[in-house]
């Protein structure tokens, strides 16, 4: 009998790359989207779509309970296509709300449905100023930059709330993947950028590997860099930052080529 994964954000940038990996690994996948059109695309890929708003706690509980998943994966974001600078100020606030309120609802729904594990995306560039100027990249135990100001403060406080909810709600096993700055299909960036870059396909592979290989806790997931130490993900997950899916995925037509 296939193991079941409930993927929140299945039609998002990482979700679109993660779906074929999960299906090829033999999982039955239930995918959350708010869009009827994207639901049809997910269905064509072999995903059982669940059209639900993560802020509707009761509806989300019903959707997760219907799937009865062993694993819940949180890849929800609310960011504009290509990270359009003109729309980012509002998007950062909406994205933080997903991380705070949406995550809380998803954790509660996962626990109510008896899920064993919840894997959630966070960010690897939110550390408080510290060791990296002196040649030591940040490890997962370093503090987040909760004293930040402006837009960075909104983002960091959002991920701090997300991580707290995922990691401290027993009996569920919480795993947090602190992703670097994404590039690749659907991200609006074709080449590495930022202090901890990460290709979107490698981000998806890390989520797949975390299902069975990760111990509960936090993992930095990025290409080799001077800002965040990614050795734990490579050692414990067997994660490869050079992993690429090598296929095009089109949710509009529901095709993989």
Secondary structure, 3 states (H helix, E strand, C coil): CCCEEEEECCCCHHHHHHHHHHHHCCCEEEEEECCHHHHHHHHHHCCEEEECCCCCHHHHHHHHHHHCCCEEEECCCCCCHHHCHHHHHHHHHHHHHHHHHHHHHHHHHHHHCCCCEEEEEEECCCECCCHHHHCCCECCCCCECCCCCHHHHHHHHHHHHHHHHHHCCCCCEEEEEEECEEEECCCCECCCCCCCEEEHHHHHHHHHHHCCCCCCEEEEECCCCCCECCHHHHHHHCCCCCCCCCCCEECCCCEEC
